[in-house]
Amino acid sequence: MRPFLTLLIAAIVALFAIQLASAKACDRAYPTVCIAPKPPNLDCKNIPHRNFPVRSPDPHRFDRDRDGIGCETR
C-alpha cells in the first residue's frame, strides 16, 4: 500500500509542476489563447489566432484600437 501512495503523490506533484510550467509559457494578457510572453515581439501575422480577448497590458500590441479584441478581422 505504501508504494502505491508514494507513486500517487509523485504523480500529483508531477502534474502540478507540468501545469505550472505551461502556465508560465502563456501570457496572461491573452486568456483564451496561449501566446508566449515577450521576447520575441510578435505581430498578428506571426500567430494563427484572430478575434481573441485581450487584457491589459497588451505586450505584443495585438489590440491596437484598445477595444479588448486582438488581431481583429473585418
C-alpha positions as a printed Julia matrix, in Angstrom:
74×3 Matrix{Float64}:
   0.0    0.0     0.0
   2.83   2.39    0.84
   4.49   2.18   -2.63
   1.12   2.95   -4.2
   0.67   6.08   -2.08
   4.22   7.21   -2.83
   3.61   6.75   -6.55
   0.27   8.56   -6.35
   1.81  11.55   -4.55
   4.68  11.67   -7.06
   2.2   11.68   -9.96
   0.17  14.51   -8.42
   3.3   16.59   -7.82
   4.48  15.96  -11.4
   1.12  17.01  -12.87
   1.12  20.19  -10.79
   4.67  21.02  -11.93
   3.71  20.49  -15.59
   0.66  22.74  -15.25
   2.73  25.43  -13.54
   5.4   25.31  -16.25
   2.85  25.51  -19.06
   1.06  28.42  -17.39
   4.31  30.38  -17.41
   4.67  29.79  -21.16
   1.43  31.71  -21.89
   0.99  35.45  -21.42
  -1.91  36.31  -19.09
  -2.93  39.23  -21.3
  -4.42  36.69  -23.73
  -6.65  34.46  -21.56
  -8.28  32.29  -24.23
  -5.2   31.54  -26.36
  -1.65  30.57  -25.46
   0.77  33.2   -26.71
   4.31  33.33  -25.39
   5.35  36.4   -23.43
   7.92  38.8   -24.88
  10.53  38.29  -26.23
  10.11  37.75  -29.09
   7.85  40.56  -30.18
   5.0   39.05  -32.21
   2.58  40.56  -34.72
  -0.81  39.22  -35.8
   0.8   37.78  -38.93
   3.01  35.61  -36.66
   0.13  33.83  -34.88
  -2.9   31.81  -36.07
  -5.4   33.37  -33.61
  -7.96  36.02  -34.58
 -10.61  37.97  -32.66
  -9.47  36.88  -29.19
  -9.91  38.71  -25.86
  -7.01  40.9   -24.76
  -6.36  42.15  -21.23
  -4.12  44.99  -20.19
  -1.21  45.19  -20.51
  -1.01  44.07  -24.12
   2.75  43.47  -24.51
   2.53  42.38  -28.16
   0.07  45.18  -29.03
  -2.39  42.83  -30.72
  -5.25  45.15  -29.67
  -4.17  48.36  -31.41
  -7.56  50.08  -31.07
  -7.84  49.06  -27.39
 -11.34  47.6   -27.66
 -10.37  44.36  -25.9
 -10.21  42.23  -29.07
  -6.89  41.18  -30.57
  -5.99  40.63  -34.22
  -9.44  41.6   -35.42
 -10.61  40.5   -38.83
 -13.03  42.65  -40.77
